[in-house]
Amino acid sequence: MDSKSVILVTGANGQLGQALKKNSHTQNPIIYTDTISFDITDKAQMIGVFEEVRPTVLINTAAYTQVDQAETETELAFKLNEDGVKNLSELCVKFNCALIHISTDYVFDGKQSSPYKETDTPNPVTVYGKSKRAGEQSIFDSGLKNFAIIRTSWLYSEFGHNFYKTILRLAETKTELKVVNDQRGCPTNANELAKALLVVASKISAENSGIYHYCNEGETTWYGFAKAIFENHRHSVKVEAVSSSEFPTAARRPAYSVLDTTKIKKVFDIEIPSWKVALEKM
């Protein structure tokens, strides 16, 4: 990234947007926008911002992320996760701007038993997953040459709404908790992802454009994650492992969501801490 580079971040009030604010220690200007100042479904407004800011890299963290509600709010999910990304892609082509777009492990069906690679065939089974996969495809369809689609999973931090904060809140009033133990994945500290995104932003090019996976190293279950959270915070809450059937949800969660991060580490020379180390940093 040269001295003339300008980074534009969407969804700045969300969990990852706030993590980017916290971890951005770059000399290059970073413009943070929210739904009011930069609505990715309002192309006229977006053009005005592009013309004023002239970004060289756009990091899109704006998205519809309500997994269960998406099953009934299908139109809204696709409006944000597909149409919004289509708008971004087309404007990035027009203004010669690189796009870093955040996607999800939900583009897979969770039926594998080994970490998902970028070359594995997506097969989303939820409306949320289908809308996010449609957003990925819209980037390819736009003809944009300079982009990175970064899939992540089980995102948590001190910001927003997430499993980590929910578990700690419950610990204030509960002595026992039931947590599902039949879904495996990679807890990902949003602060670590934010640091990685800034590295990608500094090195993105037409030559290394494509899909990447980022999550903290290793794997566990929600039960294992909850136990580790309590151990780190020295809470004596008793945690009972249960099956997903005890907590039915509108959207079926993937049984296996582990992502292979070999590619992003190699291409962008990124070191990724284990999920346990990343959790300890919290």
Buried (B, 14 or more C-beta within 10 A) or exposed (E): BEEEBBBBBBBBBBBBBBBBBBBBEEEBEBBBBBBEEBBBBBBEBBBEBBEEBEBBBBBBBBBBBBBBBBBEBBEBBBBBBBBBBBBBBBBBBEBEBBBBBBBBBBBBBBEBEEBBBBEBEBEBBBBBBBBBBBBBBBBEEBEBEBBBBBBBBBBBBBBBEBBBBEBBEBBEEEEEBBBBBBBBBBBBBBBBBBBBBBBBBBBBEEEBBEBBBBBBBBBBBBBBBBBBBBEBEEBEBEBEBBEBEEEEEEBBBBBBBBBBBEBBBEBBEBEBBEBBBBBEEB
